[in-house]
Amino acid sequence: MTSGNRWWVVLASLWFCAAVCAETDKASTERLDAVPALKTVSSRTTQSILLHGHSVAYVAEAGVQVVHSKDPLDEVPAPADKSDAPLPHSPEVSMSYVAYALGKEADARRPIMFIFNGGPGSSTIWLHMGSFGPKRVVTTDAAHSPAAPYQMVDNAATLLTETDLVFVDAPGTGFSHLRGQDADKAFYGVDQDVTAFASFMVDFLSSHGRWNSPKFIFGESYGTTRAAALVYVLQSRHAIDVNGVIFLSQILSFDNNADTPQLNPGVDQPYALALPTYAATAWYHHALPERPAVLEPFLAEVEAFATGEYLSALAAGRSLGADRRASVAARLHAYTGLSLDVINRANLRINAGVFEKNVLGDQRTAGRLDTRFAGPTLDPLSKEAEYDPQSEAISSAYVSAFNDYVRRELKFGEGQTYKISGHFGEKWDYLHRPPSESMAVPQATNVLPDLAVAMKQNPRLKVMMNGGYYDLATPYFSAEFELSHLAIPDSLASNLEIKLYPSGHMVYVYEPALIQLTANVADFIKRASHAVADH
């Protein structure tokens, strides 16, 4: 090939590349333009419920609020000579919510509480339909609820009489949508998720005139992880002091996870911290060799054994002697009802799945979220439980009731799909940067340092932990253990309080427990709202 021909080929190639690139850019821009832009929209309706024989009016607002990974007004505009180029577009998400305010108009002096479930990747449908909202779905206790039609009732246990309520769905759940390059990386992670929730709260306080309201945060399950980090971020980045943070079914240190401690050998703590819940479950189902008449004194005995002789025996590892091993195994049998064969084959280390599968024999499996529930075992030969009877028992009622309620009564979501779960576990970034650290630390997520710093910086911050005796997703004794190791001075210990209930992870599914939970949280809100006056 001659030199001239070579140049012709090069020029043709360059022309072809430019044409293809231009068409690709044009197609990308057209695709971008074809995607509906995210907008903050809402629907407001006036509602009422009957409480103690009186009609109580309230305003309900269902909508989505757009949250950005960074302020769009700080974006660098396109160069003047490329006016046709699309503007830079940072990641953003439309977070869905339902807010309730007492009366016909919101009162900025009333407390306001932001409420969310966890997952990570769960919507807040469970707390919304089961706990403190003005409406509640009725389910069968400790048994599988019948199929539709489901019953929605005025919620006599609503917290609306004490505080305005904002139920918030996590990014990627509910009616939310994501936009922008690498949006999943911008919102799917411990720290990214907290930043999004902080931005949501700041924007909501501004758009609803609630900056001077007493402020509360209520998180369930992974929502407690979020809440502990969120209260610190609100203080440190936004100068917002929260009156109180309320945990339900707490997990702040993931090293205490009872589901998969076998994947973290050398850390035996989760086995000991789950033992009281095993004991409570066996007590409830009459599976103990000798069943005490009263639960609480029995649990106190189990707790002392768990963090004493049991944890010491596990720490001995392979050096544990045969006699001592046999003694510990016998105590485990007495406290859990599990056979000595199962206990010894597990090397004294029983994770939650093994317990759920075996505590009721070969044919029945105990629940995980609430061990009072039980269902047929899917595979009698399996090592661990393969499903959660409690989740299967109530999910249809919650999902069906909410999807009907939000469209029919709240007038929002028509033509849209409400995502119960984000299903993005493999994308979730569990690394977390604690206060004072310059980068995320390579360890299991632990937000105890965040909560401790928040309490030290705001010594009037009140913290409440609520837990169920029958919760194996986040055992109550693990939560107590975490708070007892919170790095705060003794002078702040009185700011912590713990309440326990004869229920499971979703304490509120058991109506007597819901009534007591509401009373305890209402009292907490009253005290924390008037903390300044008390001082």
C-alpha positions as CSV (number, residue, x, y, z in Angstrom):
1,M,0.0,0.0,0.0
2,T,1.3,3.4,-1.0
3,S,1.8,6.3,1.5
4,G,-1.1,8.1,-0.1
5,N,-3.4,5.2,0.2
6,R,-2.5,4.7,3.8
7,W,-3.4,8.4,4.5
8,W,-6.7,7.9,2.7
9,V,-7.5,4.9,4.9
10,V,-6.6,6.8,8.1
11,L,-8.7,9.8,7.1
12,A,-11.7,7.6,6.2
13,S,-11.3,5.8,9.6
14,L,-11.3,9.1,11.4
15,W,-14.3,10.3,9.5
16,F,-16.2,7.0,10.2
17,C,-15.3,7.2,14.0
18,A,-16.4,10.8,14.2
19,A,-19.7,10.0,12.5
20,V,-20.3,6.9,14.7
21,C,-19.4,8.8,17.9
22,A,-21.7,11.7,16.9
23,E,-24.5,9.3,16.3
24,T,-23.8,7.4,19.6
25,D,-23.7,10.7,21.5
26,K,-27.0,11.8,19.8
27,A,-28.6,8.4,20.6
28,S,-27.4,8.6,24.2
29,T,-28.8,12.1,24.6
30,E,-32.1,11.0,23.0
31,R,-32.3,8.1,25.4
32,L,-31.5,10.5,28.3
33,D,-34.2,12.8,27.1
34,A,-36.7,10.0,26.8
35,V,-36.3,9.0,30.4
36,P,-38.8,11.0,32.5
37,A,-37.1,13.6,34.7
38,L,-37.4,13.1,38.5
39,K,-39.7,15.5,40.2
40,T,-40.8,16.3,43.7
41,V,-44.5,15.6,43.7
42,S,-47.1,14.9,46.4
43,S,-50.8,14.4,47.1
44,R,-52.4,16.0,50.2
45,T,-55.7,14.7,51.6
46,T,-57.7,15.5,54.7
47,Q,-58.5,12.4,56.7
48,S,-60.0,11.5,60.1
49,I,-60.0,8.5,62.5
50,L,-62.0,7.6,65.5
51,L,-60.0,7.6,68.7
52,H,-61.6,6.9,72.1
53,G,-65.0,7.9,70.7
54,H,-63.9,11.2,69.2
55,S,-63.2,12.0,65.5
56,V,-59.6,13.2,65.1
57,A,-58.7,15.1,61.9
58,Y,-55.3,15.0,60.2
59,V,-53.6,15.8,57.0
60,A,-51.9,13.0,55.0
61,E,-49.3,13.7,52.4
62,A,-48.0,11.0,50.1
63,G,-45.2,11.8,47.6
64,V,-41.7,11.6,46.4
65,Q,-38.9,14.1,47.1
66,V,-35.9,14.3,44.9
67,V,-32.5,14.0,46.7
68,H,-29.2,14.6,45.0
69,S,-25.8,13.1,45.7
70,K,-24.6,16.8,45.6
71,D,-26.3,20.1,45.2
72,P,-27.2,20.5,41.5
73,L,-26.8,24.2,41.7
74,D,-23.1,23.5,42.3
75,E,-22.8,21.6,39.0
76,V,-20.3,23.1,36.4
77,P,-22.3,24.3,33.4
78,A,-21.5,23.1,29.9
79,P,-18.8,25.1,28.0
80,A,-20.2,28.0,25.9
81,D,-18.9,26.5,22.7
82,K,-20.8,23.2,23.3
83,S,-24.2,24.5,23.9
84,D,-25.8,21.3,22.5
85,A,-23.9,19.1,25.0
86,P,-26.0,17.7,27.9
87,L,-25.4,19.3,31.2
88,P,-23.5,17.2,33.8
89,H,-26.0,15.2,35.8
90,S,-25.0,14.0,39.2
91,P,-26.8,11.0,40.7
92,E,-30.2,11.7,42.2
93,V,-33.1,9.7,43.7
94,S,-36.8,10.4,44.3
95,M,-37.4,9.1,47.8
96,S,-41.0,8.2,48.6
97,Y,-42.7,9.0,51.8
98,V,-46.1,9.4,53.6
99,A,-46.4,12.1,56.2
100,Y,-49.2,12.7,58.7
101,A,-49.8,15.9,60.6
102,L,-52.5,16.3,63.3
103,G,-55.3,18.8,62.6
104,K,-56.3,20.4,59.3
105,E,-53.0,22.3,59.1
106,A,-49.5,21.2,60.4
107,D,-48.4,22.9,63.6
108,A,-44.7,23.8,63.4
109,R,-44.4,23.6,67.2
110,R,-45.4,19.9,67.4
111,P,-42.7,17.2,67.5
112,I,-42.0,15.5,64.2
113,M,-40.6,11.9,63.9
114,F,-38.9,10.4,60.8
115,I,-39.6,6.7,60.6
116,F,-38.0,4.0,58.5
117,N,-37.4,0.2,58.2
118,G,-34.1,-1.3,57.3
119,G,-32.9,-4.2,55.2
120,P,-30.7,-2.7,53.9
121,G,-33.1,-2.4,50.9
122,S,-36.4,-2.6,52.6
123,S,-39.3,-0.2,52.2
124,T,-41.1,1.2,55.3
125,I,-44.4,-0.6,54.5
126,W,-44.0,-2.7,57.7
127,L,-43.8,0.2,60.2
128,H,-46.3,2.2,58.2
129,M,-49.0,-0.5,58.1
130,G,-48.3,-2.1,61.5
131,S,-47.1,0.4,64.0
132,F,-47.9,4.1,64.6
133,G,-49.8,5.4,61.6
134,P,-53.4,6.4,61.8
135,K,-54.4,3.2,60.0
136,R,-53.3,-0.4,60.7
137,V,-53.7,-3.7,58.9
138,V,-55.1,-6.5,61.1
139,T,-53.2,-9.9,61.0
140,T,-53.5,-13.1,62.9
141,D,-51.1,-13.3,65.8
142,A,-48.5,-16.1,65.7
143,A,-50.2,-17.8,62.8
144,H,-50.6,-17.4,59.0
145,S,-53.2,-14.8,58.2
146,P,-56.0,-15.7,55.8
147,A,-55.9,-14.4,52.3
148,A,-57.7,-11.2,51.1
149,P,-59.8,-9.4,51.8
150,Y,-57.7,-7.8,54.6
151,Q,-59.0,-5.5,57.3
152,M,-57.7,-2.0,57.7
153,V,-58.8,-0.3,61.0
154,D,-58.4,3.1,62.7
155,N,-55.2,2.6,64.8
156,A,-56.0,3.2,68.5
157,A,-52.2,2.9,69.0
158,T,-51.2,5.7,66.6
159,L,-48.5,8.1,67.8
160,L,-50.1,10.9,65.8
161,T,-51.6,12.3,69.0
162,E,-48.0,12.9,70.3
163,T,-46.0,13.7,67.2
164,D,-46.4,14.3,63.4
165,L,-45.1,11.3,61.5
166,V,-43.0,10.9,58.3
167,F,-42.6,7.3,57.0
168,V,-39.7,7.3,54.6
169,D,-38.7,4.6,52.1
170,A,-35.0,4.0,51.4
171,P,-33.6,4.8,47.9
172,G,-34.4,2.1,45.5
173,T,-37.6,1.0,47.4
174,G,-41.2,2.3,47.5
175,F,-42.0,4.6,44.6
176,S,-38.4,5.8,44.3
177,H,-36.3,5.9,41.1
178,L,-32.6,6.6,40.5
179,R,-31.0,8.7,37.8
180,G,-27.4,9.6,36.9
181,Q,-24.2,7.8,36.2
182,D,-23.3,5.2,38.8
183,A,-26.4,6.1,40.8
184,D,-26.4,2.8,42.6
185,K,-22.9,3.5,43.9
186,A,-24.1,6.9,45.0
187,F,-26.9,5.6,47.2
188,Y,-26.4,1.9,47.9
189,G,-24.1,1.8,50.9
190,V,-23.9,2.5,54.6
191,D,-22.6,6.0,54.3
192,Q,-24.2,6.8,51.0
193,D,-27.6,5.8,52.4
194,V,-27.2,8.0,55.5
195,T,-26.2,10.9,53.4
196,A,-29.4,10.5,51.3
197,F,-31.6,10.3,54.4
198,A,-29.9,13.4,55.9
199,S,-30.6,15.3,52.7
200,F,-34.2,14.1,52.7
201,M,-34.7,15.3,56.3
202,V,-33.1,18.7,55.6
203,D,-35.2,19.3,52.5
204,F,-38.4,18.2,54.2
205,L,-37.8,20.5,57.2
206,S,-37.3,23.4,54.8
207,S,-40.2,22.7,52.5
208,H,-42.6,22.0,55.4
209,G,-41.5,24.8,57.8
210,R,-40.5,22.4,60.5
211,W,-37.0,23.6,61.4
212,N,-38.0,24.6,64.9
213,S,-39.9,21.4,65.7
214,P,-38.6,18.9,68.3
215,K,-37.1,16.2,66.0
216,F,-37.0,12.4,66.5
217,I,-35.7,9.5,64.5
218,F,-37.2,6.0,64.7
219,G,-35.4,3.1,62.9
220,E,-36.2,-0.6,62.9
221,S,-33.6,-3.4,62.2
222,Y,-31.0,-2.1,59.8
223,G,-32.9,1.2,60.2
224,T,-31.2,1.3,63.7
225,T,-27.8,1.1,62.0
226,R,-28.9,4.0,59.8
227,A,-30.4,6.0,62.7
228,A,-27.2,5.8,64.8
229,A,-25.0,7.1,61.9
230,L,-27.7,9.6,60.8
231,V,-28.0,11.4,64.1
232,Y,-24.2,12.0,64.0
233,V,-24.3,13.2,60.4
234,L,-27.2,15.6,61.1
235,Q,-25.2,17.1,63.9
236,S,-21.8,17.2,62.3
237,R,-22.7,18.3,58.7
238,H,-26.0,20.1,59.2
239,A,-25.9,21.5,62.7
240,I,-29.2,19.7,63.6
241,D,-29.5,18.4,67.1
242,V,-32.1,15.6,67.4
243,N,-34.1,15.4,70.6
244,G,-34.2,11.6,70.6
245,V,-33.4,8.6,68.6
246,I,-35.5,5.4,69.0
247,F,-34.3,2.0,68.0
248,L,-36.6,-1.0,67.4
249,S,-34.8,-4.4,67.0
250,Q,-31.4,-2.9,67.1
251,I,-28.2,-4.0,65.4
252,L,-25.3,-1.5,65.6
253,S,-22.4,-3.9,65.3
254,F,-22.6,-6.5,62.6
255,D,-20.0,-8.7,64.4
256,N,-23.0,-9.7,66.6
257,N,-25.1,-11.1,63.7
258,A,-26.5,-14.5,64.8
259,D,-27.3,-15.7,61.2
260,T,-23.8,-16.4,60.0
261,P,-21.3,-16.3,62.8
262,Q,-19.7,-19.5,61.4
263,L,-18.3,-17.3,58.7
264,N,-16.4,-15.3,61.3
265,P,-14.5,-18.0,63.2
266,G,-12.7,-16.8,66.3
267,V,-15.5,-14.4,67.1
268,D,-17.8,-16.4,69.4
269,Q,-19.8,-13.5,70.8
270,P,-22.9,-14.0,68.6
271,Y,-23.5,-17.5,69.9
272,A,-23.7,-16.3,73.5
273,L,-25.8,-13.2,72.7
274,A,-28.4,-15.2,70.8
275,L,-28.7,-17.8,73.6
276,P,-31.4,-15.9,75.7
277,T,-33.6,-15.7,72.6
278,Y,-33.2,-19.4,72.0
279,A,-34.2,-20.0,75.6
280,A,-37.3,-17.7,75.3
281,T,-38.3,-19.5,72.1
282,A,-38.1,-22.9,73.6
283,W,-40.0,-21.6,76.7
284,Y,-42.8,-20.2,74.5
285,H,-43.2,-23.5,72.5
286,H,-42.9,-25.7,75.6
287,A,-39.8,-27.3,74.2
288,L,-37.7,-27.2,77.4
289,P,-36.9,-30.3,79.4
290,E,-38.1,-28.5,82.5
291,R,-40.1,-25.3,81.8
292,P,-40.0,-22.5,84.4
293,A,-43.4,-20.9,85.1
294,V,-42.2,-17.3,84.5
295,L,-40.0,-16.1,81.5
296,E,-38.1,-13.1,82.8
297,P,-36.3,-14.7,85.8
298,F,-35.4,-17.6,83.6
299,L,-33.9,-15.3,81.0
300,A,-31.8,-13.5,83.6
301,E,-30.3,-16.9,84.5
302,V,-29.6,-17.7,80.9
303,E,-28.0,-14.3,80.3
304,A,-25.6,-14.8,83.2
305,F,-24.6,-18.2,81.9
306,A,-24.2,-16.9,78.3
307,T,-21.7,-14.2,79.1
308,G,-20.0,-16.2,81.8
309,E,-19.4,-19.9,81.6
310,Y,-20.6,-20.3,78.0
311,L,-18.6,-17.5,76.4
312,S,-15.6,-18.5,78.4
313,A,-15.9,-22.1,77.2
314,L,-16.2,-21.0,73.6
315,A,-13.1,-18.8,74.0
316,A,-11.1,-21.8,75.1
317,G,-11.4,-23.2,71.6
318,R,-9.7,-26.5,71.0
319,S,-8.2,-26.5,74.5
320,L,-11.7,-26.9,76.1
321,G,-11.6,-30.1,78.3
322,A,-14.0,-33.0,77.8
323,D,-15.6,-32.7,81.2
324,R,-16.2,-28.9,80.8
325,R,-17.5,-29.4,77.3
326,A,-20.0,-32.0,78.5
327,S,-21.2,-29.6,81.3
328,V,-21.7,-26.7,78.9
329,A,-23.6,-29.0,76.4
330,A,-25.9,-30.1,79.2
331,R,-26.7,-26.5,80.1
332,L,-27.3,-25.7,76.5
333,H,-29.7,-28.6,76.3
334,A,-31.6,-27.4,79.4
335,Y,-31.8,-23.8,78.1
336,T,-32.7,-24.5,74.4
337,G,-34.4,-27.9,74.3
338,L,-32.0,-28.9,71.5
339,S,-30.7,-32.5,71.6
340,L,-27.2,-33.1,72.8
341,D,-26.5,-34.6,69.4
342,V,-27.3,-31.3,67.6
343,I,-25.4,-29.3,70.2
344,N,-22.2,-31.5,70.0
345,R,-22.3,-31.7,66.2
346,A,-22.4,-27.9,66.1
347,N,-19.4,-27.8,68.4
348,L,-21.4,-25.9,71.0
349,R,-21.9,-23.1,68.4
350,I,-25.5,-22.9,67.3
351,N,-26.3,-20.2,64.8
352,A,-29.9,-18.9,64.3
353,G,-30.7,-21.1,61.3
354,V,-29.7,-24.3,63.0
355,F,-31.8,-23.4,66.0
356,E,-34.9,-22.5,64.0
357,K,-34.6,-25.7,62.0
358,N,-34.2,-28.1,65.0
359,V,-35.9,-26.6,68.1
360,L,-39.4,-27.9,67.2
361,G,-38.2,-31.3,65.7
362,D,-37.9,-32.5,62.1
363,Q,-41.3,-31.4,60.8
364,R,-41.8,-27.8,62.1
365,T,-39.6,-24.7,61.7
366,A,-39.6,-21.8,64.0
367,G,-39.6,-18.2,62.7
368,R,-36.6,-15.9,62.5
369,L,-38.2,-12.5,62.7
370,D,-40.6,-13.8,65.4
371,T,-39.9,-17.2,66.8
372,R,-43.5,-17.5,68.2
373,F,-44.5,-18.3,64.6
374,A,-43.9,-21.8,63.2
375,G,-44.5,-23.6,59.9
376,P,-43.9,-26.9,58.2
377,T,-40.3,-27.6,57.5
378,L,-39.5,-27.5,53.8
379,D,-36.7,-30.1,53.9
380,P,-36.3,-32.3,56.9
381,L,-32.8,-33.1,55.8
382,S,-31.6,-29.5,55.6
383,K,-29.0,-28.2,58.0
384,E,-30.7,-24.8,58.6
385,A,-34.2,-23.2,58.3
386,E,-35.0,-22.5,54.6
387,Y,-37.7,-19.8,55.1
388,D,-39.2,-17.6,57.7
389,P,-42.7,-18.6,58.8
390,Q,-43.4,-15.2,60.3
391,S,-42.5,-13.3,57.1
392,E,-44.7,-15.7,55.0
393,A,-47.6,-15.3,57.5
394,I,-48.1,-11.5,57.3
395,S,-46.4,-10.2,54.1
396,S,-49.4,-10.5,51.8
397,A,-51.6,-8.6,54.3
398,Y,-49.2,-5.7,54.6
399,V,-48.4,-5.4,50.9
400,S,-52.0,-5.7,49.7
401,A,-53.4,-3.4,52.3
402,F,-50.8,-0.7,51.6
403,N,-51.1,-0.8,47.8
404,D,-54.9,-0.4,48.1
405,Y,-54.7,2.3,50.8
406,V,-52.1,4.5,49.2
407,R,-54.0,4.7,45.9
408,R,-57.6,4.7,47.1
409,E,-57.3,6.9,50.2
410,L,-54.0,8.8,49.8
411,K,-54.5,9.4,46.1
412,F,-50.9,8.6,45.1
413,G,-49.1,6.0,43.1
414,E,-51.6,5.5,40.3
415,G,-49.7,3.9,37.3
416,Q,-46.6,3.3,39.5
417,T,-45.2,0.2,41.1
418,Y,-44.4,0.2,44.8
419,K,-41.2,-1.7,45.4
420,I,-41.4,-3.6,48.7
421,S,-37.7,-4.3,48.6
422,G,-34.8,-3.0,46.6
423,H,-33.2,-6.5,46.1
424,F,-29.7,-4.9,45.7
425,G,-27.8,-6.8,48.4
426,E,-24.9,-7.6,46.1
427,K,-24.5,-3.9,45.3
428,W,-24.5,-2.7,48.9
429,D,-21.3,-1.2,50.2
430,Y,-21.0,-2.2,53.9
431,L,-17.8,-0.3,54.5
432,H,-18.3,2.6,56.9
433,R,-16.1,5.6,57.9
434,P,-16.4,6.2,61.6
435,P,-16.1,9.7,63.1
436,S,-12.5,11.0,63.1
437,E,-11.4,8.5,60.5
438,S,-10.2,9.7,57.1
439,M,-11.5,6.6,55.3
440,A,-13.8,3.6,55.6
441,V,-12.4,0.9,57.8
442,P,-12.1,-2.7,56.5
443,Q,-14.3,-4.4,59.1
444,A,-17.9,-5.4,59.8
445,T,-20.2,-2.4,59.9
446,N,-20.2,-0.9,63.4
447,V,-21.9,2.5,64.1
448,L,-21.5,2.4,67.9
449,P,-18.7,5.1,67.5
450,D,-21.1,7.3,65.6
451,L,-23.8,7.1,68.3
452,A,-21.2,7.7,71.1
453,V,-19.8,10.8,69.5
454,A,-23.3,12.1,68.8
455,M,-24.2,11.7,72.5
456,K,-21.0,13.3,73.6
457,Q,-21.4,16.3,71.3
458,N,-25.1,16.6,72.3
459,P,-25.3,15.5,75.9
460,R,-29.1,16.1,75.9
461,L,-29.6,13.5,73.2
462,K,-31.9,10.8,74.5
463,V,-31.7,7.2,73.2
464,M,-34.3,4.5,73.5
465,M,-33.9,0.8,72.5
466,N,-37.0,-1.4,72.1
467,G,-36.7,-5.2,71.5
468,G,-38.6,-8.4,71.4
469,Y,-37.8,-11.5,73.4
470,Y,-38.6,-13.7,70.3
471,D,-36.5,-11.8,67.7
472,L,-33.7,-13.9,66.2
473,A,-32.9,-11.4,63.4
474,T,-31.6,-9.0,66.0
475,P,-31.5,-10.7,69.4
476,Y,-32.5,-8.4,72.3
477,F,-29.4,-9.4,74.4
478,S,-27.1,-8.4,71.6
479,A,-28.6,-4.9,71.6
480,E,-28.2,-4.7,75.4
481,F,-24.6,-5.8,75.0
482,E,-23.9,-3.2,72.4
483,L,-25.3,-0.3,74.5
484,S,-23.4,-1.5,77.5
485,H,-20.2,-1.2,75.5
486,L,-21.1,2.3,74.1
487,A,-18.0,4.5,74.7
488,I,-19.8,7.2,76.7
489,P,-19.0,8.6,80.2
490,D,-21.1,7.4,83.1
491,S,-22.8,10.8,83.2
492,L,-24.6,10.1,79.9
493,A,-25.7,6.6,80.8
494,S,-29.0,7.9,82.1
495,N,-29.8,9.1,78.6
496,L,-30.2,5.5,77.5
497,E,-33.3,3.4,78.2
498,I,-34.3,-0.1,77.2
499,K,-37.8,-1.6,76.9
500,L,-38.5,-5.3,76.1
501,Y,-41.7,-6.9,74.9
502,P,-43.2,-10.5,74.5
503,S,-43.0,-10.2,70.7
504,G,-40.5,-10.6,67.9
505,H,-38.6,-8.4,65.5
506,M,-41.7,-6.5,64.4
507,V,-42.9,-5.9,68.0
508,Y,-46.0,-4.3,66.8
509,V,-47.6,-7.3,65.1
510,Y,-48.6,-8.5,68.6
511,E,-51.3,-6.0,69.5
512,P,-50.7,-5.9,73.3
513,A,-47.0,-5.3,72.6
514,L,-47.9,-2.5,70.2
515,I,-50.1,-0.8,72.8
516,Q,-47.2,-0.9,75.3
517,L,-44.6,0.2,72.7
518,T,-46.8,3.2,71.8
519,A,-47.2,4.2,75.4
520,N,-43.4,3.9,76.0
521,V,-42.4,5.9,72.9
522,A,-45.1,8.5,73.6
523,D,-43.7,9.0,77.1
524,F,-40.2,9.2,75.7
525,I,-41.2,11.9,73.2
526,K,-42.9,13.9,75.8
527,R,-39.8,13.8,78.1
528,A,-37.3,14.4,75.3
529,S,-39.4,17.3,73.8
530,H,-39.2,19.1,77.1
531,A,-35.7,18.3,78.0
532,V,-34.5,21.9,77.7
533,A,-37.2,23.0,80.2
534,D,-36.3,20.2,82.5
535,H,-32.7,21.4,82.6
